[in-house]
Amino acid sequence: MKIISGIQPSGKLHIGNYLGAIKNWIKLQNDSENECAFFVADYHSITEEFDPKEKPKEILDLATSLLALGLDPEKSIIFQQSQVPGHADLAWIFDTLVKIPELERMTQFKDKAAAQKENINMGLFGYPVLMAADILIHKADAVPVGEDQTQHLELTRDIARRFNNNFGPTFPEPKSLLTETPRIMSLVDPSKKMSKSGGEKSYIALFDSPEIIKEKIKSAVSDTGGGKDKRIGGDNLLAIFDAFAETKEEKNEYSNYKREHADGKLKYSEFKPRLAELIANHFADFRNRYAELSENPDQVKKILDSGAKKASAIAEKTLREAKQKIGLII
């Protein structure tokens, strides 16, 4: 099965990014039946405000983080989106197949436009079309996505179907692979998704030291709401524990904590330090591996360059086929 997915270089990775996407990517690449490609979505990242001096650092940092977490260039194609021109070329072709009202209905466009009213640009509007090109140029069979991207994937399927009906069979209609992990919510406002925009205390970065993780978990909202929302903070912390519990003993711990929470007897003075320890231990190897890779950035760049060459070979073949189908090859 051909699989592709990407992530934007826009600052520190947090546990929501990891649990919602990257952890699943590693599992998928380790299945020998899959052909995986994962990319740094730098074109997508410039649809929001950014510092051109910081962007190269963000791209390299994200690539380094992905490798440190376990993405393997021997098992997956790992590349930088903008270094494979076919993505943007195919997006232009797809632009001619998509109607403006279809893009106006996109929930993520509405949300992001509301958040950056002074910068509602064409890239932000056409984001789903470029995403469709990212996927279809590799003729992917499946895409691991979060729930917030399912609307975009449906548009991708529509575009593939539309192109095939108009110009002949060319693209598969990829299916979504939804992660089993529940949405990880903000530590300070568990009614909202975990995000860097919520401030330092709202998320746990993969680079956070055990001490910082302990402090953030200690101050995280637990059972302090009212009515039906009284326990959403505790629910969120338990969901995080469940996501990081891997051994039989840890799963048993989770079951005990969950039962105590349901009975209103969970002792957060004991549970929170244990949760912080669980998270810190999980990323201990990552922190060490990241430090090693950071000392040799040329190695990371070579992996991206090699991945771009492999991805470009696939993209150029698909793009030529698409151009031929629509009559641009003379």
Secondary structure in CASP SS format (residue, H / E / C, confidence):
PFRMAT SS
TARGET T0000
AUTHOR 0000-0000-0000
METHOD secondary structure of the structure
MODEL  1
M C 1.00
K E 1.00
I E 1.00
I E 1.00
S E 1.00
G E 1.00
I E 1.00
Q C 1.00
P C 1.00
S C 1.00
G C 1.00
K C 1.00
L C 1.00
H E 1.00
I H 1.00
G H 1.00
N H 1.00
Y H 1.00
L H 1.00
G H 1.00
A H 1.00
I H 1.00
K H 1.00
N H 1.00
W H 1.00
I H 1.00
K H 1.00
L H 1.00
Q H 1.00
N C 1.00
D C 1.00
S C 1.00
E C 1.00
N C 1.00
E E 1.00
C E 1.00
A E 1.00
F E 1.00
F E 1.00
V E 1.00
A C 1.00
D H 1.00
Y H 1.00
H H 1.00
S H 1.00
I C 1.00
T C 1.00
E C 1.00
E C 1.00
F C 1.00
D C 1.00
P C 1.00
K C 1.00
E C 1.00
K H 1.00
P H 1.00
K H 1.00
E H 1.00
I H 1.00
L H 1.00
D H 1.00
L H 1.00
A H 1.00
T H 1.00
S H 1.00
L H 1.00
L H 1.00
A H 1.00
L H 1.00
G C 1.00
L C 1.00
D C 1.00
P C 1.00
E C 1.00
K C 1.00
S E 1.00
I E 1.00
I E 1.00
F E 1.00
Q E 1.00
Q H 1.00
S H 1.00
Q H 1.00
V C 1.00
P C 1.00
G H 1.00
H H 1.00
A H 1.00
D H 1.00
L H 1.00
A H 1.00
W H 1.00
I H 1.00
F H 1.00
D H 1.00
T C 1.00
L C 1.00
V C 1.00
K C 1.00
I H 1.00
P H 1.00
E H 1.00
L H 1.00
E H 1.00
R C 1.00
M C 1.00
T H 1.00
Q H 1.00
F H 1.00
K H 1.00
D H 1.00
K H 1.00
A H 1.00
A H 1.00
A H 1.00
Q C 1.00
K C 1.00
E C 1.00
N C 1.00
I C 1.00
N C 1.00
M H 1.00
G H 1.00
L H 1.00
F H 1.00
G C 1.00
Y H 1.00
P H 1.00
V H 1.00
L H 1.00
M H 1.00
A H 1.00
A H 1.00
D H 1.00
I H 1.00
L H 1.00
I C 1.00
H C 1.00
K C 1.00
A C 1.00
D C 1.00
A E 1.00
V E 1.00
P E 1.00
V E 1.00
G C 1.00
E H 1.00
D H 1.00
Q H 1.00
T H 1.00
Q H 1.00
H H 1.00
L H 1.00
E H 1.00
L H 1.00
T H 1.00
R H 1.00
D H 1.00
I H 1.00
A H 1.00
R H 1.00
R H 1.00
F H 1.00
N H 1.00
N H 1.00
N H 1.00
F H 1.00
G C 1.00
P C 1.00
T C 1.00
F C 1.00
P C 1.00
E C 1.00
P C 1.00
K E 1.00
S E 1.00
L E 1.00
L E 1.00
T C 1.00
E C 1.00
T C 1.00
P C 1.00
R C 1.00
I C 1.00
M E 1.00
S C 1.00
L C 1.00
V C 1.00
D C 1.00
P C 1.00
S C 1.00
K C 1.00
K E 1.00
M C 1.00
S C 1.00
K H 1.00
S H 1.00
G H 1.00
G C 1.00
E H 1.00
K H 1.00
S H 1.00
Y C 1.00
I C 1.00
A E 1.00
L C 1.00
F C 1.00
D C 1.00
S C 1.00
P H 1.00
E H 1.00
I H 1.00
I H 1.00
K H 1.00
E H 1.00
K H 1.00
I H 1.00
K H 1.00
S C 1.00
A C 1.00
V C 1.00
S C 1.00
D C 1.00
T C 1.00
G C 1.00
G C 1.00
G H 1.00
K H 1.00
D H 1.00
K C 1.00
R C 1.00
I H 1.00
G H 1.00
G H 1.00
D H 1.00
N H 1.00
L H 1.00
L H 1.00
A H 1.00
I H 1.00
F H 1.00
D H 1.00
A H 1.00
F H 1.00
A C 1.00
E C 1.00
T C 1.00
K H 1.00
E H 1.00
E H 1.00
K H 1.00
N H 1.00
E H 1.00
Y H 1.00
S H 1.00
N H 1.00
Y H 1.00
K H 1.00
R H 1.00
E H 1.00
H H 1.00
A H 1.00
D C 1.00
G C 1.00
K C 1.00
L C 1.00
K C 1.00
Y H 1.00
S H 1.00
E H 1.00
F H 1.00
K H 1.00
P H 1.00
R H 1.00
L H 1.00
A H 1.00
E H 1.00
L H 1.00
I H 1.00
A H 1.00
N H 1.00
H H 1.00
F C 1.00
A H 1.00
D H 1.00
F H 1.00
R H 1.00
N H 1.00
R H 1.00
Y H 1.00
A H 1.00
E H 1.00
L H 1.00
S H 1.00
E C 1.00
N C 1.00
P H 1.00
D H 1.00
Q H 1.00
V H 1.00
K H 1.00
K H 1.00
I H 1.00
L H 1.00
D H 1.00
S H 1.00
G H 1.00
A H 1.00
K H 1.00
K H 1.00
A H 1.00
S H 1.00
A H 1.00
I H 1.00
A H 1.00
E H 1.00
K H 1.00
T H 1.00
L H 1.00
R H 1.00
E H 1.00
A H 1.00
K H 1.00
Q H 1.00
K H 1.00
I C 1.00
G C 1.00
L C 1.00
I C 1.00
I C 1.00
END
